[in-house]
Amino acid sequence: MPVRGPAPPPAARPPWRLPAYLTTTPADRARWRAHWDAVAPAWGLAAGSVHTLHTGGPLHGPVAHGLAVGAHLAVSNGEFWNALAYHGNGYTRERERLRKAWGITTPEDWHDVLRRMLAAEIVSPVWEFALRVRRVLASDFAGAVDVEHWRHAAASTLRRSAERAAEPQLTSEGVTVAEPRPTAEVEGEVAGVQRLIGRIARYEQRFRADGLLAEGDWVRSVEGWDYGRASQMARWGTGTRYGTLADAERGVLRAGEAARETYRSWEEFSAGYALGRCLHFDEEEFGEWYAGALATHLTLTTDPAGPWRNIPWRDRPDLP
């Protein structure tokens, strides 16, 4: 007796395609608008968390390292940290973000801002001067630098620089005599830098209390704020069509290289980035700008699946 198998499935019926008509009277539009206004629109991924693209995004190597340099902004903005061609919230919104935040409206604008970030030309040179004075003192004296010593050294450096600028210079065209700068102008700069040093010291004290800096550590440089933004700016260029994917990769790689030239660890880089952000936005209020930088730092330094826990700062410890 023959064995009968299961009956074949009935032929799939094609889905019906019917036209739909929506009325557009003023009352209809008002009702749709009321529904839209009642729901706060959410764009992109959840902010404050590490989002990793496991397919199509680099997880190791130089490009991944350069992308991870921009992870502060990726986490705070709710973006994949490792998607080189990520288009964020869409072409229109990405263009609007660059226009509002940076005044970028053309490919030339984008290239210029990215170049300046990679050269650390946007971050305040006064902040970097103050930190450079302390780096020199720490190197000379092989240890921690007292704040008053730091203030005095910065003041002496500024006054000597003003004196040297007023000295006659021998050039190919002869002796050039410069007008000395007014004493009040020089002393005003001295007072400003000394106030800045106090502000930095207070931020560092809070950083240590909150776990952003280890006890006894200090911030080497704020150039990381430019490098971190450059890593993201390189990616934003692809989303806005101001740059190509190759342009973005070159920018990301250079951001990683520049960060490694200045800092010795992810934690050190993050502290420099956070200080730059706070000096620019927070004004010692320790408000949302500070809280956001701190939360992102703690997320990136503790998340076992995050880039900073899985990508070494240097591929080999003997490399510069």
Disulfide bonds with the S-S distance in Angstrom:
none
